[in-house]
Amino acid sequence: MGSKQRAYTPEFREGAVRIVIETGRPIPEVAEELGIHSGTLHSWVSRRRRNGMSVGVSLLRQGARELIDAIPR
């Protein structure tokens, strides 16, 4: 029997990673809020950081909710 693998749009992945990086919120917390497995989000964030695209953590906590609501699913 095959497993159910969900496909996420590049925009959803990027938005989820940005929430973690820009707000500094814990990956498990963001993952739960978005309804995805924390291991999945962790791999996306790790890949982004490994590729040197992370500029650092900023204090954009105020816009976090707007980012979450704007992510297409």
FIGU-886671 format. One record per residue (C-alpha): y, x, z negated; residue number from 0; chain. Coordinates in steps of 0.001 Angstrom, whole numbers, plus 500000, padded with zeros to 6 digits. Example, Ala and Ser with C-alpha at 12.3 -4.5 7.8 and 13.67 -1.06 7.14 Angstrom:
BEGIN
<pt <495500 512300 492200> 0 "A">,
<pt <498940 513670 492860> 1 "A">,
//
This chain:
BEGIN
<pt <500000 500000 500000> 0 "A">,
<pt <503430 501418 500940> 1 "A">,
<pt <506318 501905 498591> 2 "A">,
<pt <509591 500046 498880> 3 "A">,
<pt <512189 502610 499836> 4 "A">,
<pt <515764 501329 499907> 5 "A">,
<pt <518157 502622 502516> 6 "A">,
<pt <521694 503310 501321> 7 "A">,
<pt <524625 503653 503670> 8 "A">,
<pt <526439 506999 503789> 9 "A">,
<pt <529510 505191 502456> 10 "A">,
<pt <527586 503906 499435> 11 "A">,
<pt <526182 507377 498703> 12 "A">,
<pt <529593 509016 499039> 13 "A">,
<pt <531236 506402 496844> 14 "A">,
<pt <528602 506768 494129> 15 "A">,
<pt <528948 510562 494147> 16 "A">,
<pt <532734 510332 494031> 17 "A">,
<pt <532589 508084 490975> 18 "A">,
<pt <530516 510673 489112> 19 "A">,
<pt <532556 513673 490224> 20 "A">,
<pt <536040 512196 489976> 21 "A">,
<pt <535622 510326 486714> 22 "A">,
<pt <533225 512637 484899> 23 "A">,
<pt <531106 509669 483864> 24 "A">,
<pt <527406 510338 483168> 25 "A">,
<pt <525048 509907 486115> 26 "A">,
<pt <522719 507481 484262> 27 "A">,
<pt <525659 505236 483372> 28 "A">,
<pt <526980 505102 486941> 29 "A">,
<pt <523480 504663 488373> 30 "A">,
<pt <522748 501714 486107> 31 "A">,
<pt <526061 500105 487017> 32 "A">,
<pt <525293 500472 490729> 33 "A">,
<pt <521682 499324 490380> 34 "A">,
<pt <520093 502562 491584> 35 "A">,
<pt <517696 505021 489964> 36 "A">,
<pt <519474 507808 488094> 37 "A">,
<pt <517233 510404 489780> 38 "A">,
<pt <518452 509228 493163> 39 "A">,
<pt <522093 509554 492181> 40 "A">,
<pt <521414 512896 490519> 41 "A">,
<pt <519994 514279 493774> 42 "A">,
<pt <523034 513086 495738> 43 "A">,
<pt <525437 514656 493234> 44 "A">,
<pt <523432 517895 493108> 45 "A">,
<pt <523378 518143 496882> 46 "A">,
<pt <527144 517609 497024> 47 "A">,
<pt <527805 520253 494378> 48 "A">,
<pt <525368 522703 495976> 49 "A">,
<pt <527193 522370 499273> 50 "A">,
<pt <530445 523342 497550> 51 "A">,
<pt <532251 520070 498192> 52 "A">,
<pt <533048 519373 494562> 53 "A">,
<pt <536637 520168 493733> 54 "A">,
<pt <536140 519531 490043> 55 "A">,
<pt <536504 516645 487672> 56 "A">,
<pt <539804 514817 487749> 57 "A">,
<pt <541158 512143 485469> 58 "A">,
<pt <540830 509167 487780> 59 "A">,
<pt <539065 506913 485299> 60 "A">,
<pt <541557 504150 485982> 61 "A">,
<pt <540408 503828 489605> 62 "A">,
<pt <536677 503984 488836> 63 "A">,
<pt <536206 500219 488768> 64 "A">,
<pt <538021 499848 492098> 65 "A">,
<pt <535759 502492 493645> 66 "A">,
<pt <532647 500728 492402> 67 "A">,
<pt <533823 497370 493714> 68 "A">,
<pt <534734 498862 497112> 69 "A">,
<pt <531313 500422 497784> 70 "A">,
<pt <529430 498539 500508> 71 "A">,
<pt <525807 497837 499656> 72 "A">,
//
